[in-house]
Amino acid sequence: MLKYVNVNIDGAIIHAIKGTSVLDTAIEYGICIPHLCHVPYLSDLGACRLCIVEHMVNGHSNVTTSCTLNVEEGMVIMTNTDKIRKLRRNLAELLVAQAPNSRAIQDIALRCGVREVRYPFRNEDCVLCGRCVRVCTEVWKARAIGFVGRGKNRHVDYPFGVRPEFCKQCGSCIQLCPMTITPCDGPMKPGEERLCGQCESQLMIADQTPGSCVWCKLGEGFGCGRYV
Amino acid sequence: MSRLNSFRELEHLREGLRERLEKYTTTVMLCGGPGCHAARSQAVIDAIRKELSAQRLTSEVRLLVTGCHGFCEEGPLMVIEPGNLFYHRISPDDAFEIVSQTLVKGKVIERLLYTDPISCKKIQTEAEIPFYRLQDRELLSQNRRVDSCSIEDYIAAGGYTALAKVLQSIAPLEAIKEIKASGLRGRGGGGFPTGRKWGECQEAPSDEKYVICNADEGDPGAYMDRGVLEGNPHLVLEGMMIGAWAVGARKGYVYVRHEYPIAVKHTRIAVEQAREFGLLGNNILGSSFSFDVDIARGGGAFVCGESTALMASVEGKVGEPRPKDVHTVVDGLYHKPTTLNNVETWANIPGIILNGSSWFASKGTQGSKGTKILALTGRIKNTGLVEVVMGTPIRTVVFDIGGGAVNGKQIKAVQIGGPSGGCLPVDKFDLPIDFDILSEAGSMVGSGGMVVMDEESCMIDVTKYFLTFLQDESCGKCLPCRVGVDRMLEIITDITEGRGKPEQLDLLEELADTVSQTALCGLGKTAPNPVLTTLRYFRPEYEAHINEKKCPAGVCKALITYWIDPDKCTGCKVCLQVCTYGAITGRKKQVHVIDTQLCQKCGICRSECKFDAIRVI
């Protein structure tokens, strides 16, 4: 039998299933917490840090990722404070400066309020969200790809760089990859990267009701958990 | 040696060992710690041993090869008891003289005595040396009393008394209460109250619990855990046993980095000896307590010093941290409650149990009790391991114990707590070594590494060094640490290479703040500390780099030029000969000139010039 707990998210008391994460609960109840590396049917890594929230413990606020935080009775969570919005925007700015050539990342940067990028663009192909690694490991139990290296050298690769037999080329990794769809204007050449910002109209409703999910088209772009 | 099956057998053994040691008239304590080892102490040890047997003194003189004494700058070190005679910088050639003069005739060899740098007088005893006099060497002094590889020595010196006391008369909850009352806080970096950690772990319901000793010390320039674990591994083991008894664990791990081969070896020997003596295993000393320890070796990842990454590494997984919304005292190693403490924390436990919590709490400040070992390194006269009472001002440590800067330079800053700590300027040197006060100042006690910098260190360059280290050592799992630190490094590199813009400082500050709040683990959260503290205390230096394109300390190569002062140059041609790039031209007895196009700014000419004619502008 399912057990329920009461959590307070942005002032709303939510009757949530015990064992679920704060992020899943919030999305389920229509509270918007932008996220990238979270996929509802996979384990959570806490890599992109976009889904940060303020967790109030004894009057003290802890900034933590909502995907890795499980709901507990009496929990007080704030998803949309000024502090969180600013931190989230800075993270999204780092992300889009790293990989501007992805519609998902452009969309999420826009959703998180990035209006200018203060770092030189790098045209990288992977943001290490780990969706591919987790779907391969957890859904297909193939473990054909994994993280290799540490720090700046970390990348996703086959074991020893060779495609193993147990990779059946099912394509799940590609399907979940946020980098596979280029921005609407087509691929950006090195040196011509920019912040796309074409879907800004999508934000009009969201701006008036910040923190509520308005089923924006942007969410579809970055594979928001609500669309799955 | 047969197993010890009761407390009485332990006491009996101790008495026997003490009797055996009393037969020796003299004890020669030679330091075999890492600093002295690097100064070839092994050759000295061999020479002395050979000389002792040649002069047939082995039955009267006890040669004790110990762990680190602390005064690494002056190694190899030797202390002769009775008399507390202190010799420094011994070479293997001195062995004959030491044995035949000092040990046989009782004469002091003047040339091996330490000279006080201020009064220029020779000092005979170790206790009188200013470096030692101002310290409170609660843990480090125990290093000197025992042979690191001998459980007999440790037992004879009173070892495992605390364990026997706990097993005989103190219930687990009382032990935790005692530790809580002592006010001991974690020595590894965070400063979390140890008693509270134990209490939470004890309360966590589980059939199995673990204790772990974190000896994965990776901060540049820090080696206090190494000093303790290499010198006195049984002390750490005893602390772990008491901890295991208190929280209800039956299994412990010592996670020691592979780069510390002597520490690995000594810990392994200690564990084997303890098993042999029945101090590890089932029914320790005839009680109901069973406990065993295994050694896990770290592969050299800085991030594995973080508790969750360390536990993943012990489990055989990739050493990456995981979110700690549920603490490791509830969900730790193999998802069981786990108490993880640093080497120094464990080493403090037996003392607290033996002498009582009030003894420990009588030392230190309001929030930080006891003593702390610091690794004093950098541009300072007396480098080495220093142990001071908490609350000692930084000034005392740097100037009185450390002896001030080398070559009469001005000290500018000190980096406390390794790469995650912060740089404090000289006007903050009155701050005490205290967990809370240093964190308020933006730095932290951390593990206790202290790197002293003088006027020739550029703070931006220092920050760049630490960021490069952190970027290399980041596990790469979360975005703020992997990309954020990289971007900070990018901005700092821009500044040091003369491409800095004023608005980059605000961006740097904002980014540092973002990383410190959003990173996944403790290492990521503290990674921006070098940037934040240098921005706070050395902003004019940043501004000089950006606005005037000048490096005040003369370090950042893109912003400096070497110039020969015509008034001082004598035309000796030395600089001309040492310059490998052919950038200096001039004739004999005529003023030389540096071609700035060819000059690679290596600084060799400057260090070779005897007339101080070459300057950095």
Interface residues (C-beta under 8 A of the other chain):
Chain A: L45 G46 A47 C48 R49 I52 V63 T64 T65 T68 L69 N70 L87 N90 L91 L94 L95 A97 Q98 R118 Y119 P120 V127 L128 F147 G149 R150 G151 K152 N153 R154
Chain B: A301 V303 V318 R322 P323 D325 Q471 D472 E473 S474 C475 G476 K477 C478 L479 P480 R482 V483 G484 D486 R487 E490 L507 E510 L511 T514 Q517 T518 A519 L520
